């Protein structure tokens, strides 16, 4: 299955526009956007959304997200991948990295995996 992404609400909406401009074939939603959870939804709810909608979560939440993922997994939940990014990564750099993952792998390759994307 092709990778689809959900960007956390803390990521600038310009990340989505950059992806759409450079890599329009890649399916990217952002929390608060159409078809995605609304702004302000809890991290556990985000994890349930990405699990049920077959999306990799892209977030810069290095502090609490790993704990939420652990709790989610201990409760029997799974996820399709969590990509934790460096807060200083540029829009185009992130777009390029996400495209490489999309082009070179399948969604199933990332089941219950966490990837750290740094510059």
Backbone atoms as SQL, in Angstrom:
CREATE TABLE atoms (id INTEGER PRIMARY KEY, chain TEXT, resi INTEGER, resn TEXT, atom TEXT, x REAL, y REAL, z REAL);
INSERT INTO atoms VALUES
  (1, 'A', 1, 'UNK', 'N', 0.851, -1.176, 0.000),
  (2, 'A', 1, 'UNK', 'CA', 0.000, 0.000, 0.000),
  (3, 'A', 1, 'UNK', 'C', 0.899, 1.242, 0.000),
  (4, 'A', 2, 'UNK', 'N', 0.509, 2.252, -0.778),
  (5, 'A', 2, 'UNK', 'CA', 1.281, 3.494, -0.832),
  (6, 'A', 2, 'UNK', 'C', 1.196, 4.232, 0.498),
  (7, 'A', 3, 'UNK', 'N', 2.255, 4.924, 0.806),
  (8, 'A', 3, 'UNK', 'CA', 2.297, 5.737, 2.021),
  (9, 'A', 3, 'UNK', 'C', 1.374, 6.936, 1.861),
  (10, 'A', 4, 'UNK', 'N', 0.663, 7.225, 2.946),
  (11, 'A', 4, 'UNK', 'CA', -0.119, 8.452, 3.088),
  (12, 'A', 4, 'UNK', 'C', 0.314, 9.077, 4.407),
  (13, 'A', 5, 'UNK', 'N', 0.362, 10.395, 4.446),
  (14, 'A', 5, 'UNK', 'CA', 0.856, 11.082, 5.631),
  (15, 'A', 5, 'UNK', 'C', -0.234, 11.907, 6.297),
  (16, 'A', 6, 'UNK', 'N', -0.096, 12.048, 7.618),
  (17, 'A', 6, 'UNK', 'CA', -0.843, 13.030, 8.395),
  (18, 'A', 6, 'UNK', 'C', 0.179, 13.873, 9.125),
  (19, 'A', 7, 'UNK', 'N', 0.167, 15.181, 8.877),
  (20, 'A', 7, 'UNK', 'CA', 1.066, 16.094, 9.568),
  (21, 'A', 7, 'UNK', 'C', 0.377, 16.624, 10.810),
  (22, 'A', 8, 'UNK', 'N', 1.107, 16.622, 11.904),
  (23, 'A', 8, 'UNK', 'CA', 0.612, 17.131, 13.177),
  (24, 'A', 8, 'UNK', 'C', 0.289, 18.619, 13.043),
  (25, 'A', 9, 'UNK', 'N', -0.621, 19.094, 13.873),
  (26, 'A', 9, 'UNK', 'CA', -1.031, 20.497, 13.792),
  (27, 'A', 9, 'UNK', 'C', 0.083, 21.473, 14.145),
  (28, 'A', 10, 'UNK', 'N', 1.104, 21.015, 14.863),
  (29, 'A', 10, 'UNK', 'CA', 2.217, 21.907, 15.210),
  (30, 'A', 10, 'UNK', 'C', 3.109, 22.218, 14.015),
  (31, 'A', 11, 'UNK', 'N', 2.985, 21.443, 12.952),
  (32, 'A', 11, 'UNK', 'CA', 3.756, 21.711, 11.748),
  (33, 'A', 11, 'UNK', 'C', 3.042, 22.775, 10.927),
  (34, 'A', 12, 'UNK', 'N', 3.816, 23.692, 10.414),
  (35, 'A', 12, 'UNK', 'CA', 3.294, 24.809, 9.636),
  (36, 'A', 12, 'UNK', 'C', 2.494, 24.309, 8.431),
  (37, 'A', 13, 'UNK', 'N', 1.326, 24.896, 8.152),
  (38, 'A', 13, 'UNK', 'CA', 0.539, 24.495, 6.979),
  (39, 'A', 13, 'UNK', 'C', 1.328, 24.626, 5.668),
  (40, 'A', 14, 'UNK', 'N', 2.375, 25.430, 5.674),
  (41, 'A', 14, 'UNK', 'CA', 3.181, 25.573, 4.451),
  (42, 'A', 14, 'UNK', 'C', 3.878, 24.270, 4.077),
  (43, 'A', 15, 'UNK', 'N', 4.077, 23.358, 5.035),
  (44, 'A', 15, 'UNK', 'CA', 4.641, 22.052, 4.702),
  (45, 'A', 15, 'UNK', 'C', 3.725, 21.326, 3.716),
  (46, 'A', 16, 'UNK', 'N', 2.423, 21.371, 3.965),
  (47, 'A', 16, 'UNK', 'CA', 1.475, 20.709, 3.069),
  (48, 'A', 16, 'UNK', 'C', 1.516, 21.360, 1.695),
  (49, 'A', 17, 'UNK', 'N', 1.515, 22.683, 1.646),
  (50, 'A', 17, 'UNK', 'CA', 1.560, 23.376, 0.351),
  (51, 'A', 17, 'UNK', 'C', 2.841, 23.057, -0.407),
  (52, 'A', 18, 'UNK', 'N', 3.945, 22.934, 0.316),
  (53, 'A', 18, 'UNK', 'CA', 5.214, 22.589, -0.325),
  (54, 'A', 18, 'UNK', 'C', 5.141, 21.183, -0.914),
  (55, 'A', 19, 'UNK', 'N', 4.586, 20.251, -0.163),
  (56, 'A', 19, 'UNK', 'CA', 4.424, 18.891, -0.682),
  (57, 'A', 19, 'UNK', 'C', 3.522, 18.886, -1.914),
  (58, 'A', 20, 'UNK', 'N', 2.422, 19.593, -1.850),
  (59, 'A', 20, 'UNK', 'CA', 1.490, 19.612, -2.972),
  (60, 'A', 20, 'UNK', 'C', 2.123, 20.240, -4.214),
  (61, 'A', 21, 'UNK', 'N', 2.939, 21.235, -4.023),
  (62, 'A', 21, 'UNK', 'CA', 3.586, 21.915, -5.147),
  (63, 'A', 21, 'UNK', 'C', 4.645, 21.019, -5.793),
  (64, 'A', 22, 'UNK', 'N', 5.481, 20.382, -4.990),
  (65, 'A', 22, 'UNK', 'CA', 6.608, 19.615, -5.519),
  (66, 'A', 22, 'UNK', 'C', 6.277, 18.146, -5.778),
  (67, 'A', 23, 'UNK', 'N', 5.378, 17.567, -4.980),
  (68, 'A', 23, 'UNK', 'CA', 5.074, 16.140, -5.077),
  (69, 'A', 23, 'UNK', 'C', 3.564, 15.923, -4.990),
  (70, 'A', 24, 'UNK', 'N', 2.826, 16.364, -6.004),
  (71, 'A', 24, 'UNK', 'CA', 1.360, 16.312, -5.921),
  (72, 'A', 24, 'UNK', 'C', 0.780, 14.897, -5.837),
  (73, 'A', 25, 'UNK', 'N', 1.539, 13.879, -6.202),
  (74, 'A', 25, 'UNK', 'CA', 1.027, 12.503, -6.137),
  (75, 'A', 25, 'UNK', 'C', 0.980, 11.962, -4.710),
  (76, 'A', 26, 'UNK', 'N', 1.720, 12.588, -3.798),
  (77, 'A', 26, 'UNK', 'CA', 1.787, 12.110, -2.416),
  (78, 'A', 26, 'UNK', 'C', 0.568, 12.622, -1.646),
  (79, 'A', 27, 'UNK', 'N', -0.114, 11.724, -0.981),
  (80, 'A', 27, 'UNK', 'CA', -1.315, 12.052, -0.204),
  (81, 'A', 27, 'UNK', 'C', -0.890, 12.559, 1.174),
  (82, 'A', 28, 'UNK', 'N', -1.115, 13.857, 1.419),
  (83, 'A', 28, 'UNK', 'CA', -0.729, 14.490, 2.679),
  (84, 'A', 28, 'UNK', 'C', -1.900, 15.285, 3.220),
  (85, 'A', 29, 'UNK', 'N', -2.255, 14.999, 4.475),
  (86, 'A', 29, 'UNK', 'CA', -3.238, 15.798, 5.208),
  (87, 'A', 29, 'UNK', 'C', -2.530, 16.435, 6.391),
  (88, 'A', 30, 'UNK', 'N', -3.140, 17.475, 6.923),
  (89, 'A', 30, 'UNK', 'CA', -2.642, 18.096, 8.150),
  (90, 'A', 30, 'UNK', 'C', -3.802, 18.177, 9.126),
  (91, 'A', 31, 'UNK', 'N', -3.523, 17.916, 10.387),
  (92, 'A', 31, 'UNK', 'CA', -4.548, 18.068, 11.418),
  (93, 'A', 31, 'UNK', 'C', -5.154, 19.463, 11.265),
  (94, 'A', 32, 'UNK', 'N', -6.470, 19.513, 11.263),
  (95, 'A', 32, 'UNK', 'CA', -7.187, 20.765, 11.069),
  (96, 'A', 32, 'UNK', 'C', -7.642, 20.958, 9.637),
  (97, 'A', 33, 'UNK', 'N', -7.135, 20.140, 8.721),
  (98, 'A', 33, 'UNK', 'CA', -7.527, 20.235, 7.320),
  (99, 'A', 33, 'UNK', 'C', -8.702, 19.328, 7.007),
  (100, 'A', 34, 'UNK', 'N', -9.206, 19.465, 5.805),
  (101, 'A', 34, 'UNK', 'CA', -10.334, 18.648, 5.364),
  (102, 'A', 34, 'UNK', 'C', -9.958, 17.168, 5.363),
  (103, 'A', 35, 'UNK', 'N', -10.806, 16.356, 5.951),
  (104, 'A', 35, 'UNK', 'CA', -10.581, 14.918, 6.000),
  (105, 'A', 35, 'UNK', 'C', -9.658, 14.467, 7.120),
  (106, 'A', 36, 'UNK', 'N', -9.205, 15.416, 7.938),
  (107, 'A', 36, 'UNK', 'CA', -8.277, 15.114, 9.034),
  (108, 'A', 36, 'UNK', 'C', -8.943, 15.467, 10.364),
  (109, 'A', 37, 'UNK', 'N', -8.357, 14.995, 11.462),
  (110, 'A', 37, 'UNK', 'CA', -8.888, 15.403, 12.772),
  (111, 'A', 37, 'UNK', 'C', -8.839, 16.926, 12.932),
  (112, 'A', 38, 'UNK', 'N', -9.713, 17.442, 13.766),
  (113, 'A', 38, 'UNK', 'CA', -9.768, 18.885, 13.975),
  (114, 'A', 38, 'UNK', 'C', -8.610, 19.363, 14.847),
  (115, 'A', 39, 'UNK', 'N', -8.323, 20.643, 14.757),
  (116, 'A', 39, 'UNK', 'CA', -7.283, 21.248, 15.592),
  (117, 'A', 39, 'UNK', 'C', -7.618, 21.027, 17.060),
  (118, 'A', 40, 'UNK', 'N', -6.605, 20.803, 17.857),
  (119, 'A', 40, 'UNK', 'CA', -6.792, 20.643, 19.289),
  (120, 'A', 40, 'UNK', 'C', -7.116, 19.233, 19.746),
  (121, 'A', 41, 'UNK', 'N', -7.239, 18.293, 18.803),
  (122, 'A', 41, 'UNK', 'CA', -7.536, 16.915, 19.189),
  (123, 'A', 41, 'UNK', 'C', -6.330, 16.349, 19.945),
  (124, 'A', 42, 'UNK', 'N', -6.578, 15.440, 20.859),
  (125, 'A', 42, 'UNK', 'CA', -5.506, 14.895, 21.701),
  (126, 'A', 42, 'UNK', 'C', -4.588, 13.971, 20.891),
  (127, 'A', 43, 'UNK', 'N', -3.355, 13.828, 21.370),
  (128, 'A', 43, 'UNK', 'CA', -2.406, 12.926, 20.713),
  (129, 'A', 43, 'UNK', 'C', -2.911, 11.485, 20.672),
  (130, 'A', 44, 'UNK', 'N', -3.510, 10.960, 21.750),
  (131, 'A', 44, 'UNK', 'CA', -4.059, 9.597, 21.647),
  (132, 'A', 44, 'UNK', 'C', -5.122, 9.466, 20.549),
  (133, 'A', 45, 'UNK', 'N', -5.938, 10.515, 20.370),
  (134, 'A', 45, 'UNK', 'CA', -6.932, 10.480, 19.293),
  (135, 'A', 45, 'UNK', 'C', -6.261, 10.525, 17.925),
  (136, 'A', 46, 'UNK', 'N', -5.172, 11.271, 17.813),
  (137, 'A', 46, 'UNK', 'CA', -4.408, 11.314, 16.558),
  (138, 'A', 46, 'UNK', 'C', -3.889, 9.910, 16.237),
  (139, 'A', 47, 'UNK', 'N', -3.361, 9.226, 17.241),
  (140, 'A', 47, 'UNK', 'CA', -2.835, 7.876, 17.017),
  (141, 'A', 47, 'UNK', 'C', -3.942, 6.911, 16.579),
  (142, 'A', 48, 'UNK', 'N', -5.113, 7.047, 17.156),
  (143, 'A', 48, 'UNK', 'CA', -6.229, 6.198, 16.725),
  (144, 'A', 48, 'UNK', 'C', -6.625, 6.528, 15.277),
  (145, 'A', 49, 'UNK', 'N', -6.573, 7.814, 14.923),
  (146, 'A', 49, 'UNK', 'CA', -6.906, 8.228, 13.550),
  (147, 'A', 49, 'UNK', 'C', -5.912, 7.639, 12.553),
  (148, 'A', 50, 'UNK', 'N', -4.608, 7.799, 12.808),
  (149, 'A', 50, 'UNK', 'CA', -3.631, 7.287, 11.835),
  (150, 'A', 50, 'UNK', 'C', -3.705, 5.762, 11.731),
  (151, 'A', 51, 'UNK', 'N', -4.023, 5.103, 12.844),
  (152, 'A', 51, 'UNK', 'CA', -4.168, 3.646, 12.786),
  (153, 'A', 51, 'UNK', 'C', -5.340, 3.262, 11.889),
  (154, 'A', 52, 'UNK', 'N', -6.477, 3.875, 12.089),
  (155, 'A', 52, 'UNK', 'CA', -7.672, 3.483, 11.333),
  (156, 'A', 52, 'UNK', 'C', -7.681, 3.998, 9.892),
  (157, 'A', 53, 'UNK', 'N', -6.909, 5.063, 9.611),
  (158, 'A', 53, 'UNK', 'CA', -6.891, 5.645, 8.268),
  (159, 'A', 53, 'UNK', 'C', -5.612, 5.317, 7.495),
  (160, 'A', 54, 'UNK', 'N', -4.799, 4.438, 8.040),
  (161, 'A', 54, 'UNK', 'CA', -3.593, 3.958, 7.347),
  (162, 'A', 54, 'UNK', 'C', -2.685, 5.107, 6.899),
  (163, 'A', 55, 'UNK', 'N', -2.290, 5.920, 7.873),
  (164, 'A', 55, 'UNK', 'CA', -1.416, 7.063, 7.592),
  (165, 'A', 55, 'UNK', 'C', -0.221, 7.049, 8.532),
  (166, 'A', 56, 'UNK', 'N', 0.894, 7.519, 8.016),
  (167, 'A', 56, 'UNK', 'CA', 2.076, 7.756, 8.839),
  (168, 'A', 56, 'UNK', 'C', 1.933, 9.144, 9.447),
  (169, 'A', 57, 'UNK', 'N', 2.166, 9.249, 10.738),
  (170, 'A', 57, 'UNK', 'CA', 2.121, 10.535, 11.426),
  (171, 'A', 57, 'UNK', 'C', 3.487, 11.203, 11.325),
  (172, 'A', 58, 'UNK', 'N', 3.482, 12.460, 10.886),
  (173, 'A', 58, 'UNK', 'CA', 4.692, 13.278, 10.834),
  (174, 'A', 58, 'UNK', 'C', 4.528, 14.367, 11.885),
  (175, 'A', 59, 'UNK', 'N', 5.440, 14.393, 12.845),
  (176, 'A', 59, 'UNK', 'CA', 5.308, 15.299, 13.976),
  (177, 'A', 59, 'UNK', 'C', 6.667, 15.821, 14.406),
  (178, 'A', 60, 'UNK', 'N', 6.667, 16.951, 15.094),
  (179, 'A', 60, 'UNK', 'CA', 7.905, 17.431, 15.717),
  (180, 'A', 60, 'UNK', 'C', 7.821, 17.272, 17.239),
  (181, 'A', 61, 'UNK', 'N', 6.829, 16.521, 17.698),
  (182, 'A', 61, 'UNK', 'CA', 6.587, 16.318, 19.122),
  (183, 'A', 61, 'UNK', 'C', 7.515, 15.221, 19.652),
  (184, 'A', 62, 'UNK', 'N', 8.720, 15.605, 20.029),
  (185, 'A', 62, 'UNK', 'CA', 9.704, 14.662, 20.553),
  (186, 'A', 62, 'UNK', 'C', 9.507, 14.407, 22.044),
  (187, 'A', 63, 'UNK', 'N', 8.782, 15.293, 22.691),
  (188, 'A', 63, 'UNK', 'CA', 8.663, 15.217, 24.147),
  (189, 'A', 63, 'UNK', 'C', 7.606, 14.205, 24.591),
  (190, 'A', 64, 'UNK', 'N', 6.373, 14.382, 24.155),
  (191, 'A', 64, 'UNK', 'CA', 5.309, 13.514, 24.676),
  (192, 'A', 64, 'UNK', 'C', 4.853, 12.424, 23.711),
  (193, 'A', 65, 'UNK', 'N', 5.083, 12.583, 22.411),
  (194, 'A', 65, 'UNK', 'CA', 4.565, 11.592, 21.461),
  (195, 'A', 65, 'UNK', 'C', 5.127, 10.195, 21.703),
  (196, 'A', 66, 'UNK', 'N', 6.429, 10.024, 21.962),
  (197, 'A', 66, 'UNK', 'CA', 6.909, 8.652, 22.217),
  (198, 'A', 66, 'UNK', 'C', 6.167, 7.965, 23.366),
  (199, 'A', 67, 'UNK', 'N', 5.828, 8.687, 24.412),
  (200, 'A', 67, 'UNK', 'CA', 5.069, 8.112, 25.517),
  (201, 'A', 67, 'UNK', 'C', 3.654, 7.743, 25.104),
  (202, 'A', 68, 'UNK', 'N', 3.024, 8.601, 24.295),
  (203, 'A', 68, 'UNK', 'CA', 1.672, 8.294, 23.802),
  (204, 'A', 68, 'UNK', 'C', 1.698, 7.059, 22.908),
  (205, 'A', 69, 'UNK', 'N', 2.739, 6.939, 22.089),
  (206, 'A', 69, 'UNK', 'CA', 2.866, 5.775, 21.210),
  (207, 'A', 69, 'UNK', 'C', 3.010, 4.501, 22.055),
  (208, 'A', 70, 'UNK', 'N', 3.833, 4.551, 23.091),
  (209, 'A', 70, 'UNK', 'CA', 4.023, 3.400, 23.971),
  (210, 'A', 70, 'UNK', 'C', 2.700, 2.990, 24.616),
  (211, 'A', 71, 'UNK', 'N', 1.968, 3.961, 25.151),
  (212, 'A', 71, 'UNK', 'CA', 0.666, 3.687, 25.772),
  (213, 'A', 71, 'UNK', 'C', -0.309, 3.099, 24.755),
  (214, 'A', 72, 'UNK', 'N', -0.316, 3.652, 23.544),
  (215, 'A', 72, 'UNK', 'CA', -1.187, 3.168, 22.467),
  (216, 'A', 72, 'UNK', 'C', -0.875, 1.705, 22.145),
  (217, 'A', 73, 'UNK', 'N', 0.409, 1.398, 22.021),
  (218, 'A', 73, 'UNK', 'CA', 0.811, 0.031, 21.703),
  (219, 'A', 73, 'UNK', 'C', 0.521, -0.928, 22.853),
  (220, 'A', 74, 'UNK', 'N', 0.746, -0.491, 24.093),
  (221, 'A', 74, 'UNK', 'CA', 0.474, -1.345, 25.251),
  (222, 'A', 74, 'UNK', 'C', -1.014, -1.664, 25.385),
  (223, 'A', 75, 'UNK', 'N', -1.851, -0.772, 24.868),
  (224, 'A', 75, 'UNK', 'CA', -3.298, -0.997, 24.902),
  (225, 'A', 75, 'UNK', 'C', -3.765, -1.866, 23.729),
  (226, 'A', 76, 'UNK', 'N', -2.813, -2.377, 22.950),
  (227, 'A', 76, 'UNK', 'CA', -3.162, -3.238, 21.823),
  (228, 'A', 76, 'UNK', 'C', -3.266, -2.516, 20.503),
  (229, 'A', 77, 'UNK', 'N', -3.013, -1.203, 20.507),
  (230, 'A', 77, 'UNK', 'CA', -3.063, -0.439, 19.270),
  (231, 'A', 77, 'UNK', 'C', -1.793, -0.597, 18.459),
  (232, 'A', 78, 'UNK', 'N', -1.886, -0.221, 17.215),
  (233, 'A', 78, 'UNK', 'CA', -0.739, -0.231, 16.310),
  (234, 'A', 78, 'UNK', 'C', -0.755, 1.083, 15.540),
  (235, 'A', 79, 'UNK', 'N', 0.304, 1.332, 14.821),
  (236, 'A', 79, 'UNK', 'CA', 0.336, 2.506, 13.951),
  (237, 'A', 79, 'UNK', 'C', 1.105, 2.152, 12.700),
  (238, 'A', 80, 'UNK', 'N', 0.980, 2.991, 11.703),
  (239, 'A', 80, 'UNK', 'CA', 1.594, 2.767, 10.397),
  (240, 'A', 80, 'UNK', 'C', 2.904, 3.512, 10.259),
  (241, 'A', 81, 'UNK', 'N', 3.450, 3.966, 11.354),
  (242, 'A', 81, 'UNK', 'CA', 4.718, 4.679, 11.338),
  (243, 'A', 81, 'UNK', 'C', 4.574, 6.062, 11.936),
  (244, 'A', 82, 'UNK', 'N', 5.589, 6.438, 12.684),
  (245, 'A', 82, 'UNK', 'CA', 5.666, 7.773, 13.268),
  (246, 'A', 82, 'UNK', 'C', 7.001, 8.356, 12.793),
  (247, 'A', 83, 'UNK', 'N', 6.945, 9.455, 12.084),
  (248, 'A', 83, 'UNK', 'CA', 8.148, 10.156, 11.647),
  (249, 'A', 83, 'UNK', 'C', 8.275, 11.409, 12.507),
  (250, 'A', 84, 'UNK', 'N', 9.285, 11.436, 13.333),
  (251, 'A', 84, 'UNK', 'CA', 9.526, 12.585, 14.202),
  (252, 'A', 84, 'UNK', 'C', 10.621, 13.419, 13.560),
  (253, 'A', 85, 'UNK', 'N', 10.302, 14.687, 13.311),
  (254, 'A', 85, 'UNK', 'CA', 11.231, 15.538, 12.566),
  (255, 'A', 85, 'UNK', 'C', 11.922, 16.537, 13.469),
  (256, 'A', 86, 'UNK', 'N', 13.069, 16.976, 13.016),
  (257, 'A', 86, 'UNK', 'CA', 13.815, 18.054, 13.649),
  (258, 'A', 86, 'UNK', 'C', 13.054, 19.357, 13.397),
  (259, 'A', 87, 'UNK', 'N', 12.838, 20.141, 14.435),
  (260, 'A', 87, 'UNK', 'CA', 12.063, 21.383, 14.306),
  (261, 'A', 87, 'UNK', 'C', 12.690, 22.387, 13.346),
  (262, 'A', 88, 'UNK', 'N', 13.978, 22.251, 13.086),
  (263, 'A', 88, 'UNK', 'CA', 14.649, 23.224, 12.221),
  (264, 'A', 88, 'UNK', 'C', 14.691, 22.806, 10.752),
  (265, 'A', 89, 'UNK', 'N', 14.076, 21.686, 10.413),
  (266, 'A', 89, 'UNK', 'CA', 14.104, 21.222, 9.032),
  (267, 'A', 89, 'UNK', 'C', 13.320, 22.182, 8.135),
  (268, 'A', 90, 'UNK', 'N', 13.854, 22.448, 6.972),
  (269, 'A', 90, 'UNK', 'CA', 13.198, 23.345, 6.016),
  (270, 'A', 90, 'UNK', 'C', 12.039, 22.655, 5.313),
  (271, 'A', 91, 'UNK', 'N', 11.124, 23.455, 4.788),
  (272, 'A', 91, 'UNK', 'CA', 9.942, 22.914, 4.125),
  (273, 'A', 91, 'UNK', 'C', 10.319, 21.996, 2.963),
  (274, 'A', 92, 'UNK', 'N', 11.199, 22.456, 2.113),
  (275, 'A', 92, 'UNK', 'CA', 11.596, 21.660, 0.946),
  (276, 'A', 92, 'UNK', 'C', 12.389, 20.428, 1.376),
  (277, 'A', 93, 'UNK', 'N', 13.228, 20.555, 2.391),
  (278, 'A', 93, 'UNK', 'CA', 13.972, 19.390, 2.886),
  (279, 'A', 93, 'UNK', 'C', 13.021, 18.313, 3.383),
  (280, 'A', 94, 'UNK', 'N', 11.993, 18.714, 4.126),
  (281, 'A', 94, 'UNK', 'CA', 11.017, 17.742, 4.611),
  (282, 'A', 94, 'UNK', 'C', 10.247, 17.139, 3.442),
  (283, 'A', 95, 'UNK', 'N', 9.836, 17.964, 2.509),
  (284, 'A', 95, 'UNK', 'CA', 9.114, 17.456, 1.342),
  (285, 'A', 95, 'UNK', 'C', 9.960, 16.424, 0.595),
  (286, 'A', 96, 'UNK', 'N', 11.234, 16.730, 0.404),
  (287, 'A', 96, 'UNK', 'CA', 12.121, 15.797, -0.292),
  (288, 'A', 96, 'UNK', 'C', 12.247, 14.481, 0.481),
  (289, 'A', 97, 'UNK', 'N', 12.417, 14.572, 1.800),
  (290, 'A', 97, 'UNK', 'CA', 12.562, 13.364, 2.619),
  (291, 'A', 97, 'UNK', 'C', 11.289, 12.523, 2.572),
  (292, 'A', 98, 'UNK', 'N', 10.135, 13.152, 2.720),
  (293, 'A', 98, 'UNK', 'CA', 8.883, 12.400, 2.692),
  (294, 'A', 98, 'UNK', 'C', 8.658, 11.759, 1.332),
  (295, 'A', 99, 'UNK', 'N', 9.060, 12.456, 0.277),
  (296, 'A', 99, 'UNK', 'CA', 8.931, 11.880, -1.060),
  (297, 'A', 99, 'UNK', 'C', 9.815, 10.639, -1.211),
  (298, 'A', 100, 'UNK', 'N', 11.032, 10.701, -0.710),
  (299, 'A', 100, 'UNK', 'CA', 11.934, 9.545, -0.809),
  (300, 'A', 100, 'UNK', 'C', 11.326, 8.343, -0.088),
  (301, 'A', 101, 'UNK', 'N', 10.796, 8.543, 1.120),
  (302, 'A', 101, 'UNK', 'CA', 10.140, 7.442, 1.839),
  (303, 'A', 101, 'UNK', 'C', 8.952, 6.910, 1.037),
  (304, 'A', 102, 'UNK', 'N', 8.161, 7.816, 0.464),
  (305, 'A', 102, 'UNK', 'CA', 6.983, 7.449, -0.313),
  (306, 'A', 102, 'UNK', 'C', 7.380, 6.647, -1.554),
  (307, 'A', 103, 'UNK', 'N', 8.439, 7.079, -2.200),
  (308, 'A', 103, 'UNK', 'CA', 8.895, 6.438, -3.439),
  (309, 'A', 103, 'UNK', 'C', 9.582, 5.095, -3.174),
  (310, 'A', 104, 'UNK', 'N', 10.311, 4.975, -2.074),
  (311, 'A', 104, 'UNK', 'CA', 11.192, 3.825, -1.852),
  (312, 'A', 104, 'UNK', 'C', 10.610, 2.746, -0.952),
  (313, 'A', 105, 'UNK', 'N', 9.455, 2.985, -0.341),
  (314, 'A', 105, 'UNK', 'CA', 8.927, 1.986, 0.585),
  (315, 'A', 105, 'UNK', 'C', 7.412, 1.939, 0.500),
  (316, 'A', 106, 'UNK', 'N', 6.865, 0.959, 1.187),
  (317, 'A', 106, 'UNK', 'CA', 5.422, 0.792, 1.269),
  (318, 'A', 106, 'UNK', 'C', 4.979, 1.069, 2.703),
  (319, 'A', 107, 'UNK', 'N', 3.717, 1.372, 2.872),
  (320, 'A', 107, 'UNK', 'CA', 3.176, 1.683, 4.188),
  (321, 'A', 107, 'UNK', 'C', 3.463, 0.565, 5.187),
  (322, 'A', 108, 'UNK', 'N', 3.303, -0.670, 4.763),
  (323, 'A', 108, 'UNK', 'CA', 3.488, -1.815, 5.662),
  (324, 'A', 108, 'UNK', 'C', 4.914, -1.908, 6.205),
  (325, 'A', 109, 'UNK', 'N', 5.872, -1.338, 5.494),
  (326, 'A', 109, 'UNK', 'CA', 7.268, -1.349, 5.960),
  (327, 'A', 109, 'UNK', 'C', 7.440, -0.579, 7.265),
  (328, 'A', 110, 'UNK', 'N', 6.518, 0.307, 7.575),
  (329, 'A', 110, 'UNK', 'CA', 6.666, 1.204, 8.726),
  (330, 'A', 110, 'UNK', 'C', 5.766, 0.846, 9.897),
  (331, 'A', 111, 'UNK', 'N', 5.075, -0.282, 9.825),
  (332, 'A', 111, 'UNK', 'CA', 4.168, -0.676, 10.903),
  (333, 'A', 111, 'UNK', 'C', 4.901, -0.687, 12.248),
  (334, 'A', 112, 'UNK', 'N', 4.385, 0.105, 13.178),
  (335, 'A', 112, 'UNK', 'CA', 4.900, 0.218, 14.542),
  (336, 'A', 112, 'UNK', 'C', 6.369, 0.652, 14.612),
  (337, 'A', 113, 'UNK', 'N', 6.835, 1.342, 13.580),
  (338, 'A', 113, 'UNK', 'CA', 8.210, 1.853, 13.539),
  (339, 'A', 113, 'UNK', 'C', 8.199, 3.366, 13.751),
  (340, 'A', 114, 'UNK', 'N', 9.234, 3.843, 14.418),
  (341, 'A', 114, 'UNK', 'CA', 9.435, 5.284, 14.572),
  (342, 'A', 114, 'UNK', 'C', 10.725, 5.647, 13.861),
  (343, 'A', 115, 'UNK', 'N', 10.648, 6.684, 13.042),
  (344, 'A', 115, 'UNK', 'CA', 11.795, 7.163, 12.278),
  (345, 'A', 115, 'UNK', 'C', 12.069, 8.605, 12.691),
  (346, 'A', 116, 'UNK', 'N', 13.325, 8.912, 12.926),
  (347, 'A', 116, 'UNK', 'CA', 13.740, 10.269, 13.284),
  (348, 'A', 116, 'UNK', 'C', 14.311, 10.920, 12.032),
  (349, 'A', 117, 'UNK', 'N', 13.707, 11.993, 11.570),
  (350, 'A', 117, 'UNK', 'CA', 14.175, 12.689, 10.386),
  (351, 'A', 117, 'UNK', 'C', 14.862, 13.975, 10.827),
  (352, 'A', 118, 'UNK', 'N', 16.157, 14.035, 10.592),
  (353, 'A', 118, 'UNK', 'CA', 16.934, 15.221, 10.962),
  (354, 'A', 118, 'UNK', 'C', 17.626, 15.778, 9.737),
  (355, 'A', 119, 'UNK', 'N', 18.122, 17.001, 9.876),
  (356, 'A', 119, 'UNK', 'CA', 18.816, 17.610, 8.741),
  (357, 'A', 119, 'UNK', 'C', 20.292, 17.281, 8.779);
